[in-house]
Amino acid sequence: LHYLIGSEHELRPVWEEFEVLPALDTGDADVHSVPVRIFDASGEWVATLHPGADLSPDNLAHDLRLALG
C-alpha cells in the first residue's frame, strides 16, 4: 500500500487531476471518493465509474466485460 503525503496546497492539484473528493471537502472522514477507471488490455481507457453515482456491481461487471472483449 502506498500513500501520497503532502500539504493540502500540494495535494489539491493531484486530487483535482484524479477527480478525488477528499474528506477535507466533505467535512466527514467517512465520505470521500475516487472514481474507478477501467482500461482494456492495450491500456486504452474504457470507462469510469463514480462512487455514489454509477459504481455498482452490475455496472462494474458490464464494463469489465467490455474491457476484456
PDB file of N, CA, C and O in Angstrom:
ATOM      1  N   LEU A   1       0.847  -1.177   0.000  1.00  0.00           N
ATOM      2  CA  LEU A   1       0.000   0.000   0.000  1.00  0.00           C
ATOM      3  C   LEU A   1       0.884   1.228   0.000  1.00  0.00           C
ATOM      4  O   LEU A   1       1.815   1.328   0.798  1.00  0.00           O
ATOM      5  N   HIS A   2       0.598   2.161  -0.889  1.00  0.00           N
ATOM      6  CA  HIS A   2       1.394   3.382  -0.990  1.00  0.00           C
ATOM      7  C   HIS A   2       0.511   4.588  -0.697  1.00  0.00           C
ATOM      8  O   HIS A   2      -0.681   4.595  -1.007  1.00  0.00           O
ATOM      9  N   TYR A   3       1.104   5.585  -0.107  1.00  0.00           N
ATOM     10  CA  TYR A   3       0.384   6.809   0.228  1.00  0.00           C
ATOM     11  C   TYR A   3       1.068   7.999  -0.412  1.00  0.00           C
ATOM     12  O   TYR A   3       2.289   8.023  -0.564  1.00  0.00           O
ATOM     13  N   LEU A   4       0.280   8.970  -0.779  1.00  0.00           N
ATOM     14  CA  LEU A   4       0.794  10.244  -1.260  1.00  0.00           C
ATOM     15  C   LEU A   4       0.642  11.223  -0.104  1.00  0.00           C
ATOM     16  O   LEU A   4      -0.471  11.476   0.355  1.00  0.00           O
ATOM     17  N   ILE A   5       1.742  11.766   0.361  1.00  0.00           N
ATOM     18  CA  ILE A   5       1.734  12.629   1.534  1.00  0.00           C
ATOM     19  C   ILE A   5       2.173  14.029   1.136  1.00  0.00           C
ATOM     20  O   ILE A   5       3.130  14.200   0.381  1.00  0.00           O
ATOM     21  N   GLY A   6       1.466  15.026   1.650  1.00  0.00           N
ATOM     22  CA  GLY A   6       1.815  16.415   1.383  1.00  0.00           C
ATOM     23  C   GLY A   6       0.814  17.338   2.041  1.00  0.00           C
ATOM     24  O   GLY A   6      -0.137  16.894   2.684  1.00  0.00           O
ATOM     25  N   SER A   7       1.034  18.602   1.875  1.00  0.00           N
ATOM     26  CA  SER A   7       0.103  19.592   2.415  1.00  0.00           C
ATOM     27  C   SER A   7      -1.129  19.659   1.511  1.00  0.00           C
ATOM     28  O   SER A   7      -1.109  19.162   0.385  1.00  0.00           O
ATOM     29  N   GLU A   8      -2.190  20.273   2.010  1.00  0.00           N
ATOM     30  CA  GLU A   8      -3.378  20.454   1.177  1.00  0.00           C
ATOM     31  C   GLU A   8      -3.014  21.210  -0.101  1.00  0.00           C
ATOM     32  O   GLU A   8      -3.482  20.865  -1.186  1.00  0.00           O
ATOM     33  N   HIS A   9      -2.197  22.217   0.031  1.00  0.00           N
ATOM     34  CA  HIS A   9      -1.772  23.015  -1.124  1.00  0.00           C
ATOM     35  C   HIS A   9      -1.059  22.140  -2.167  1.00  0.00           C
ATOM     36  O   HIS A   9      -1.258  22.320  -3.368  1.00  0.00           O
ATOM     37  N   GLU A  10      -0.238  21.204  -1.710  1.00  0.00           N
ATOM     38  CA  GLU A  10       0.490  20.320  -2.631  1.00  0.00           C
ATOM     39  C   GLU A  10      -0.423  19.251  -3.229  1.00  0.00           C
ATOM     40  O   GLU A  10      -0.277  18.888  -4.396  1.00  0.00           O
ATOM     41  N   LEU A  11      -1.367  18.747  -2.427  1.00  0.00           N
ATOM     42  CA  LEU A  11      -2.197  17.631  -2.866  1.00  0.00           C
ATOM     43  C   LEU A  11      -3.419  18.038  -3.687  1.00  0.00           C
ATOM     44  O   LEU A  11      -3.893  17.254  -4.510  1.00  0.00           O
ATOM     45  N   ARG A  12      -3.931  19.236  -3.478  1.00  0.00           N
ATOM     46  CA  ARG A  12      -5.161  19.652  -4.160  1.00  0.00           C
ATOM     47  C   ARG A  12      -5.070  19.489  -5.683  1.00  0.00           C
ATOM     48  O   ARG A  12      -6.029  18.992  -6.273  1.00  0.00           O
ATOM     49  N   PRO A  13      -3.979  19.875  -6.354  1.00  0.00           N
ATOM     50  CA  PRO A  13      -3.903  19.654  -7.811  1.00  0.00           C
ATOM     51  C   PRO A  13      -3.980  18.169  -8.190  1.00  0.00           C
ATOM     52  O   PRO A  13      -4.544  17.820  -9.227  1.00  0.00           O
ATOM     53  N   VAL A  14      -3.423  17.315  -7.362  1.00  0.00           N
ATOM     54  CA  VAL A  14      -3.479  15.870  -7.622  1.00  0.00           C
ATOM     55  C   VAL A  14      -4.914  15.385  -7.461  1.00  0.00           C
ATOM     56  O   VAL A  14      -5.414  14.632  -8.297  1.00  0.00           O
ATOM     57  N   TRP A  15      -5.582  15.816  -6.382  1.00  0.00           N
ATOM     58  CA  TRP A  15      -6.984  15.433  -6.173  1.00  0.00           C
ATOM     59  C   TRP A  15      -7.828  15.846  -7.365  1.00  0.00           C
ATOM     60  O   TRP A  15      -8.655  15.070  -7.844  1.00  0.00           O
ATOM     61  N   GLU A  16      -7.623  17.056  -7.842  1.00  0.00           N
ATOM     62  CA  GLU A  16      -8.412  17.547  -8.974  1.00  0.00           C
ATOM     63  C   GLU A  16      -8.113  16.765 -10.249  1.00  0.00           C
ATOM     64  O   GLU A  16      -9.028  16.443 -11.006  1.00  0.00           O
ATOM     65  N   GLU A  17      -6.849  16.461 -10.489  1.00  0.00           N
ATOM     66  CA  GLU A  17      -6.458  15.719 -11.692  1.00  0.00           C
ATOM     67  C   GLU A  17      -7.087  14.330 -11.722  1.00  0.00           C
ATOM     68  O   GLU A  17      -7.493  13.853 -12.782  1.00  0.00           O
ATOM     69  N   PHE A  18      -7.170  13.676 -10.557  1.00  0.00           N
ATOM     70  CA  PHE A  18      -7.688  12.314 -10.477  1.00  0.00           C
ATOM     71  C   PHE A  18      -9.134  12.261  -9.991  1.00  0.00           C
ATOM     72  O   PHE A  18      -9.640  11.189  -9.659  1.00  0.00           O
ATOM     73  N   GLU A  19      -9.805  13.426  -9.950  1.00  0.00           N
ATOM     74  CA  GLU A  19     -11.211  13.521  -9.565  1.00  0.00           C
ATOM     75  C   GLU A  19     -11.483  12.931  -8.188  1.00  0.00           C
ATOM     76  O   GLU A  19     -12.490  12.253  -7.982  1.00  0.00           O
ATOM     77  N   VAL A  20     -10.587  13.189  -7.255  1.00  0.00           N
ATOM     78  CA  VAL A  20     -10.744  12.723  -5.881  1.00  0.00           C
ATOM     79  C   VAL A  20     -11.554  13.752  -5.106  1.00  0.00           C
ATOM     80  O   VAL A  20     -11.258  14.946  -5.157  1.00  0.00           O
ATOM     81  N   LEU A  21     -12.570  13.295  -4.392  1.00  0.00           N
ATOM     82  CA  LEU A  21     -13.312  14.153  -3.474  1.00  0.00           C
ATOM     83  C   LEU A  21     -12.750  13.884  -2.085  1.00  0.00           C
ATOM     84  O   LEU A  21     -13.107  12.885  -1.460  1.00  0.00           O
ATOM     85  N   PRO A  22     -11.878  14.754  -1.594  1.00  0.00           N
ATOM     86  CA  PRO A  22     -11.249  14.496  -0.302  1.00  0.00           C
ATOM     87  C   PRO A  22     -12.221  14.710   0.855  1.00  0.00           C
ATOM     88  O   PRO A  22     -13.129  15.538   0.772  1.00  0.00           O
ATOM     89  N   ALA A  23     -12.021  13.958   1.930  1.00  0.00           N
ATOM     90  CA  ALA A  23     -12.833  14.119   3.133  1.00  0.00           C
ATOM     91  C   ALA A  23     -12.742  15.550   3.652  1.00  0.00           C
ATOM     92  O   ALA A  23     -13.676  16.039   4.288  1.00  0.00           O
ATOM     93  N   LEU A  24     -11.641  16.213   3.391  1.00  0.00           N
ATOM     94  CA  LEU A  24     -11.473  17.606   3.799  1.00  0.00           C
ATOM     95  C   LEU A  24     -12.582  18.480   3.213  1.00  0.00           C
ATOM     96  O   LEU A  24     -13.043  19.413   3.870  1.00  0.00           O
ATOM     97  N   ASP A  25     -13.012  18.189   1.994  1.00  0.00           N
ATOM     98  CA  ASP A  25     -14.064  18.976   1.346  1.00  0.00           C
ATOM     99  C   ASP A  25     -15.458  18.592   1.826  1.00  0.00           C
ATOM    100  O   ASP A  25     -16.356  19.434   1.843  1.00  0.00           O
ATOM    101  N   THR A  26     -15.653  17.341   2.213  1.00  0.00           N
ATOM    102  CA  THR A  26     -16.978  16.902   2.654  1.00  0.00           C
ATOM    103  C   THR A  26     -17.207  17.206   4.126  1.00  0.00           C
ATOM    104  O   THR A  26     -18.350  17.277   4.577  1.00  0.00           O
ATOM    105  N   GLY A  27     -16.122  17.387   4.877  1.00  0.00           N
ATOM    106  CA  GLY A  27     -16.258  17.609   6.310  1.00  0.00           C
ATOM    107  C   GLY A  27     -16.508  16.336   7.088  1.00  0.00           C
ATOM    108  O   GLY A  27     -16.808  16.393   8.281  1.00  0.00           O
ATOM    109  N   ASP A  28     -16.392  15.191   6.442  1.00  0.00           N
ATOM    110  CA  ASP A  28     -16.664  13.904   7.079  1.00  0.00           C
ATOM    111  C   ASP A  28     -15.600  12.903   6.629  1.00  0.00           C
ATOM    112  O   ASP A  28     -15.477  12.606   5.440  1.00  0.00           O
ATOM    113  N   ALA A  29     -14.840  12.393   7.585  1.00  0.00           N
ATOM    114  CA  ALA A  29     -13.747  11.467   7.262  1.00  0.00           C
ATOM    115  C   ALA A  29     -14.248  10.185   6.598  1.00  0.00           C
ATOM    116  O   ALA A  29     -13.472   9.481   5.952  1.00  0.00           O
ATOM    117  N   ASP A  30     -15.547   9.875   6.752  1.00  0.00           N
ATOM    118  CA  ASP A  30     -16.102   8.670   6.141  1.00  0.00           C
ATOM    119  C   ASP A  30     -16.645   8.916   4.733  1.00  0.00           C
ATOM    120  O   ASP A  30     -17.045   7.975   4.048  1.00  0.00           O
ATOM    121  N   VAL A  31     -16.660  10.175   4.304  1.00  0.00           N
ATOM    122  CA  VAL A  31     -17.220  10.497   2.990  1.00  0.00           C
ATOM    123  C   VAL A  31     -16.132  11.082   2.102  1.00  0.00           C
ATOM    124  O   VAL A  31     -15.712  12.226   2.279  1.00  0.00           O
ATOM    125  N   HIS A  32     -15.692  10.291   1.161  1.00  0.00           N
ATOM    126  CA  HIS A  32     -14.703  10.695   0.169  1.00  0.00           C
ATOM    127  C   HIS A  32     -14.861   9.749  -1.002  1.00  0.00           C
ATOM    128  O   HIS A  32     -15.500   8.706  -0.863  1.00  0.00           O
ATOM    129  N   SER A  33     -14.309  10.073  -2.129  1.00  0.00           N
ATOM    130  CA  SER A  33     -14.479   9.174  -3.265  1.00  0.00           C
ATOM    131  C   SER A  33     -13.350   9.324  -4.267  1.00  0.00           C
ATOM    132  O   SER A  33     -12.695  10.361  -4.376  1.00  0.00           O
ATOM    133  N   VAL A  34     -13.166   8.258  -4.974  1.00  0.00           N
ATOM    134  CA  VAL A  34     -12.229   8.229  -6.089  1.00  0.00           C
ATOM    135  C   VAL A  34     -12.916   7.424  -7.192  1.00  0.00           C
ATOM    136  O   VAL A  34     -13.393   6.321  -6.926  1.00  0.00           O
ATOM    137  N   PRO A  35     -12.981   7.934  -8.402  1.00  0.00           N
ATOM    138  CA  PRO A  35     -13.605   7.173  -9.475  1.00  0.00           C
ATOM    139  C   PRO A  35     -12.788   5.927  -9.819  1.00  0.00           C
ATOM    140  O   PRO A  35     -11.568   5.894  -9.657  1.00  0.00           O
ATOM    141  N   VAL A  36     -13.491   4.914 -10.292  1.00  0.00           N
ATOM    142  CA  VAL A  36     -12.853   3.674 -10.736  1.00  0.00           C
ATOM    143  C   VAL A  36     -12.710   3.765 -12.248  1.00  0.00           C
ATOM    144  O   VAL A  36     -13.699   3.908 -12.966  1.00  0.00           O
ATOM    145  N   ARG A  37     -11.487   3.682 -12.722  1.00  0.00           N
ATOM    146  CA  ARG A  37     -11.239   3.741 -14.167  1.00  0.00           C
ATOM    147  C   ARG A  37     -10.892   2.339 -14.668  1.00  0.00           C
ATOM    148  O   ARG A  37     -10.124   1.614 -14.037  1.00  0.00           O
ATOM    149  N   ILE A  38     -11.458   1.980 -15.787  1.00  0.00           N
ATOM    150  CA  ILE A  38     -11.246   0.656 -16.367  1.00  0.00           C
ATOM    151  C   ILE A  38     -10.524   0.824 -17.698  1.00  0.00           C
ATOM    152  O   ILE A  38     -10.913   1.631 -18.543  1.00  0.00           O
ATOM    153  N   PHE A  39      -9.465   0.039 -17.860  1.00  0.00           N
ATOM    154  CA  PHE A  39      -8.654   0.062 -19.077  1.00  0.00           C
ATOM    155  C   PHE A  39      -8.672  -1.320 -19.704  1.00  0.00           C
ATOM    156  O   PHE A  39      -8.769  -2.325 -19.001  1.00  0.00           O
ATOM    157  N   ASP A  40      -8.578  -1.371 -21.023  1.00  0.00           N
ATOM    158  CA  ASP A  40      -8.505  -2.663 -21.693  1.00  0.00           C
ATOM    159  C   ASP A  40      -7.066  -3.170 -21.686  1.00  0.00           C
ATOM    160  O   ASP A  40      -6.171  -2.519 -21.146  1.00  0.00           O
ATOM    161  N   ALA A  41      -6.855  -4.334 -22.289  1.00  0.00           N
ATOM    162  CA  ALA A  41      -5.533  -4.970 -22.256  1.00  0.00           C
ATOM    163  C   ALA A  41      -4.452  -4.128 -22.922  1.00  0.00           C
ATOM    164  O   ALA A  41      -3.274  -4.260 -22.590  1.00  0.00           O
ATOM    165  N   SER A  42      -4.838  -3.263 -23.861  1.00  0.00           N
ATOM    166  CA  SER A  42      -3.841  -2.424 -24.534  1.00  0.00           C
ATOM    167  C   SER A  42      -3.578  -1.120 -23.782  1.00  0.00           C
ATOM    168  O   SER A  42      -2.759  -0.302 -24.201  1.00  0.00           O
ATOM    169  N   GLY A  43      -4.285  -0.942 -22.664  1.00  0.00           N
ATOM    170  CA  GLY A  43      -4.091   0.269 -21.872  1.00  0.00           C
ATOM    171  C   GLY A  43      -5.015   1.406 -22.253  1.00  0.00           C
ATOM    172  O   GLY A  43      -4.890   2.515 -21.732  1.00  0.00           O
ATOM    173  N   GLU A  44      -5.956   1.133 -23.172  1.00  0.00           N
ATOM    174  CA  GLU A  44      -6.905   2.177 -23.575  1.00  0.00           C
ATOM    175  C   GLU A  44      -8.000   2.316 -22.522  1.00  0.00           C
ATOM    176  O   GLU A  44      -8.556   1.325 -22.049  1.00  0.00           O
ATOM    177  N   TRP A  45      -8.297   3.557 -22.166  1.00  0.00           N
ATOM    178  CA  TRP A  45      -9.320   3.856 -21.173  1.00  0.00           C
ATOM    179  C   TRP A  45     -10.682   3.495 -21.743  1.00  0.00           C
ATOM    180  O   TRP A  45     -11.061   3.971 -22.813  1.00  0.00           O
ATOM    181  N   VAL A  46     -11.421   2.648 -21.024  1.00  0.00           N
ATOM    182  CA  VAL A  46     -12.710   2.150 -21.492  1.00  0.00           C
ATOM    183  C   VAL A  46     -13.880   2.825 -20.775  1.00  0.00           C
ATOM    184  O   VAL A  46     -14.874   3.184 -21.405  1.00  0.00           O
ATOM    185  N   ALA A  47     -13.759   2.996 -19.466  1.00  0.00           N
ATOM    186  CA  ALA A  47     -14.891   3.527 -18.706  1.00  0.00           C
ATOM    187  C   ALA A  47     -14.423   4.116 -17.387  1.00  0.00           C
ATOM    188  O   ALA A  47     -13.334   3.813 -16.899  1.00  0.00           O
ATOM    189  N   THR A  48     -15.270   4.964 -16.824  1.00  0.00           N
ATOM    190  CA  THR A  48     -15.072   5.497 -15.483  1.00  0.00           C
ATOM    191  C   THR A  48     -16.380   5.348 -14.728  1.00  0.00           C
ATOM    192  O   THR A  48     -17.442   5.728 -15.221  1.00  0.00           O
ATOM    193  N   LEU A  49     -16.297   4.796 -13.538  1.00  0.00           N
ATOM    194  CA  LEU A  49     -17.464   4.652 -12.673  1.00  0.00           C
ATOM    195  C   LEU A  49     -17.235   5.476 -11.418  1.00  0.00           C
ATOM    196  O   LEU A  49     -16.139   5.482 -10.857  1.00  0.00           O
ATOM    197  N   HIS A  50     -18.288   6.179 -10.979  1.00  0.00           N
ATOM    198  CA  HIS A  50     -18.165   7.083  -9.839  1.00  0.00           C
ATOM    199  C   HIS A  50     -18.943   6.559  -8.631  1.00  0.00           C
ATOM    200  O   HIS A  50     -20.124   6.233  -8.751  1.00  0.00           O
ATOM    201  N   PRO A  51     -18.284   6.473  -7.458  1.00  0.00           N
ATOM    202  CA  PRO A  51     -18.985   6.077  -6.237  1.00  0.00           C
ATOM    203  C   PRO A  51     -20.168   7.009  -5.982  1.00  0.00           C
ATOM    204  O   PRO A  51     -20.063   8.225  -6.137  1.00  0.00           O
ATOM    205  N   GLY A  52     -21.286   6.419  -5.592  1.00  0.00           N
ATOM    206  CA  GLY A  52     -22.467   7.212  -5.296  1.00  0.00           C
ATOM    207  C   GLY A  52     -23.264   7.607  -6.521  1.00  0.00           C
ATOM    208  O   GLY A  52     -24.335   8.200  -6.398  1.00  0.00           O
ATOM    209  N   ALA A  53     -22.757   7.287  -7.702  1.00  0.00           N
ATOM    210  CA  ALA A  53     -23.477   7.642  -8.934  1.00  0.00           C
ATOM    211  C   ALA A  53     -23.733   6.384  -9.756  1.00  0.00           C
ATOM    212  O   ALA A  53     -24.854   5.876  -9.770  1.00  0.00           O
ATOM    213  N   ASP A  54     -22.712   5.878 -10.437  1.00  0.00           N
ATOM    214  CA  ASP A  54     -22.900   4.723 -11.319  1.00  0.00           C
ATOM    215  C   ASP A  54     -22.001   3.538 -10.981  1.00  0.00           C
ATOM    216  O   ASP A  54     -21.965   2.567 -11.736  1.00  0.00           O
ATOM    217  N   LEU A  55     -21.278   3.595  -9.870  1.00  0.00           N
ATOM    218  CA  LEU A  55     -20.436   2.463  -9.469  1.00  0.00           C
ATOM    219  C   LEU A  55     -21.307   1.452  -8.727  1.00  0.00           C
ATOM    220  O   LEU A  55     -21.695   1.661  -7.577  1.00  0.00           O
ATOM    221  N   SER A  56     -21.598   0.370  -9.407  1.00  0.00           N
ATOM    222  CA  SER A  56     -22.381  -0.720  -8.825  1.00  0.00           C
ATOM    223  C   SER A  56     -21.776  -2.029  -9.308  1.00  0.00           C
ATOM    224  O   SER A  56     -21.045  -2.039 -10.298  1.00  0.00           O
ATOM    225  N   PRO A  57     -22.069  -3.137  -8.626  1.00  0.00           N
ATOM    226  CA  PRO A  57     -21.539  -4.422  -9.095  1.00  0.00           C
ATOM    227  C   PRO A  57     -21.934  -4.725 -10.542  1.00  0.00           C
ATOM    228  O   PRO A  57     -21.114  -5.207 -11.323  1.00  0.00           O
ATOM    229  N   ASP A  58     -23.186  -4.444 -10.896  1.00  0.00           N
ATOM    230  CA  ASP A  58     -23.637  -4.726 -12.265  1.00  0.00           C
ATOM    231  C   ASP A  58     -22.912  -3.865 -13.292  1.00  0.00           C
ATOM    232  O   ASP A  58     -22.469  -4.368 -14.325  1.00  0.00           O
ATOM    233  N   ASN A  59     -22.789  -2.579 -13.015  1.00  0.00           N
ATOM    234  CA  ASN A  59     -22.086  -1.691 -13.953  1.00  0.00           C
ATOM    235  C   ASN A  59     -20.611  -2.048 -14.059  1.00  0.00           C
ATOM    236  O   ASN A  59     -20.034  -2.008 -15.146  1.00  0.00           O
ATOM    237  N   LEU A  60     -20.005  -2.395 -12.935  1.00  0.00           N
ATOM    238  CA  LEU A  60     -18.595  -2.781 -12.943  1.00  0.00           C
ATOM    239  C   LEU A  60     -18.401  -4.041 -13.779  1.00  0.00           C
ATOM    240  O   LEU A  60     -17.495  -4.106 -14.610  1.00  0.00           O
ATOM    241  N   ALA A  61     -19.256  -5.047 -13.557  1.00  0.00           N
ATOM    242  CA  ALA A  61     -19.149  -6.291 -14.330  1.00  0.00           C
ATOM    243  C   ALA A  61     -19.343  -6.015 -15.822  1.00  0.00           C
ATOM    244  O   ALA A  61     -18.615  -6.559 -16.653  1.00  0.00           O
ATOM    245  N   HIS A  62     -20.306  -5.185 -16.157  1.00  0.00           N
ATOM    246  CA  HIS A  62     -20.561  -4.835 -17.560  1.00  0.00           C
ATOM    247  C   HIS A  62     -19.335  -4.207 -18.207  1.00  0.00           C
ATOM    248  O   HIS A  62     -18.916  -4.613 -19.291  1.00  0.00           O
ATOM    249  N   ASP A  63     -18.766  -3.212 -17.533  1.00  0.00           N
ATOM    250  CA  ASP A  63     -17.626  -2.501 -18.116  1.00  0.00           C
ATOM    251  C   ASP A  63     -16.372  -3.360 -18.150  1.00  0.00           C
ATOM    252  O   ASP A  63     -15.550  -3.214 -19.055  1.00  0.00           O
ATOM    253  N   LEU A  64     -16.212  -4.247 -17.187  1.00  0.00           N
ATOM    254  CA  LEU A  64     -15.070  -5.171 -17.222  1.00  0.00           C
ATOM    255  C   LEU A  64     -15.200  -6.133 -18.401  1.00  0.00           C
ATOM    256  O   LEU A  64     -14.211  -6.438 -19.067  1.00  0.00           O
ATOM    257  N   ARG A  65     -16.422  -6.610 -18.660  1.00  0.00           N
ATOM    258  CA  ARG A  65     -16.625  -7.486 -19.824  1.00  0.00           C
ATOM    259  C   ARG A  65     -16.271  -6.751 -21.118  1.00  0.00           C
ATOM    260  O   ARG A  65     -15.648  -7.325 -22.011  1.00  0.00           O
ATOM    261  N   LEU A  66     -16.670  -5.480 -21.217  1.00  0.00           N
ATOM    262  CA  LEU A  66     -16.313  -4.693 -22.401  1.00  0.00           C
ATOM    263  C   LEU A  66     -14.798  -4.568 -22.542  1.00  0.00           C
ATOM    264  O   LEU A  66     -14.253  -4.703 -23.638  1.00  0.00           O
ATOM    265  N   ALA A  67     -14.130  -4.311 -21.432  1.00  0.00           N
ATOM    266  CA  ALA A  67     -12.675  -4.135 -21.464  1.00  0.00           C
ATOM    267  C   ALA A  67     -11.963  -5.426 -21.850  1.00  0.00           C
ATOM    268  O   ALA A  67     -10.932  -5.398 -22.522  1.00  0.00           O
ATOM    269  N   LEU A  68     -12.516  -6.550 -21.425  1.00  0.00           N
ATOM    270  CA  LEU A  68     -11.883  -7.839 -21.719  1.00  0.00           C
ATOM    271  C   LEU A  68     -12.214  -8.336 -23.124  1.00  0.00           C
ATOM    272  O   LEU A  68     -11.613  -9.296 -23.606  1.00  0.00           O
ATOM    273  N   GLY A  69     -13.166  -7.686 -23.771  1.00  0.00           N
ATOM    274  CA  GLY A  69     -13.517  -8.039 -25.148  1.00  0.00           C
ATOM    275  C   GLY A  69     -14.354  -9.249 -25.200  1.00  0.00           C
ATOM    276  O   GLY A  69     -14.741  -9.687 -26.283  1.00  0.00           O
TER     277      GLY A  69
END
